[in-house]
Amino acid sequence: MKNINIPMLLLATLVILMFILVGIAIAFRNVWFVLLFIILGFAFMGYGLSLKRKKK
């Protein structure tokens, strides 16, 4: 069984949380929070992908 990479797991969980918060912001009809959480979600995702690319 492979070891779990805890930092990458936490980063992936953070990205999922950002997109969940986008849905909550849509429910509250707050455009600024929608934009903020979308930008943060893609930024964290890009950071994770760059870490993965550097690792290979």
C-alpha positions in Angstrom: 0.0 0.0 0.0 1.3 3.4 -0.9 1.9 6.2 1.6 -0.5 9.1 1.5 1.0 12.5 0.6 -0.5 14.6 3.4 0.4 18.1 2.0 -1.0 17.3 -1.4 -4.1 15.8 0.1 -4.6 19.0 2.2 -4.1 21.2 -0.9 -6.6 19.2 -2.9 -9.1 19.5 0.0 -8.5 23.2 0.0 -9.3 23.5 -3.7 -12.5 21.5 -3.2 -13.4 23.8 -0.3 -13.0 26.9 -2.5 -15.4 25.5 -5.1 -17.9 24.6 -2.4 -17.6 28.2 -1.1 -18.4 29.4 -4.7 -21.7 27.5 -4.5 -22.4 29.0 -1.1 -21.6 32.5 -2.4 -23.9 31.9 -5.3 -26.7 31.0 -2.9 -26.1 34.3 -1.0 -25.9 36.1 -4.4 -22.6 37.8 -3.6 -20.7 38.3 -6.8 -17.5 39.4 -5.1 -17.2 36.3 -3.0 -18.0 34.2 -6.1 -15.2 35.8 -8.0 -12.8 35.6 -5.0 -13.4 31.9 -4.4 -13.1 31.0 -8.1 -9.8 32.9 -8.4 -8.5 31.3 -5.2 -9.7 27.8 -6.3 -7.8 28.0 -9.6 -4.8 29.6 -8.0 -4.5 26.7 -5.5 -5.1 24.2 -8.2 -2.4 25.7 -10.4 0.0 25.7 -7.4 -0.7 22.0 -6.8 -0.1 21.2 -10.5 3.1 23.1 -10.5 4.3 21.2 -7.4 3.4 17.9 -9.0 5.3 18.9 -12.2 8.4 19.9 -10.3 8.3 16.6 -8.4 8.5 14.5 -11.6 
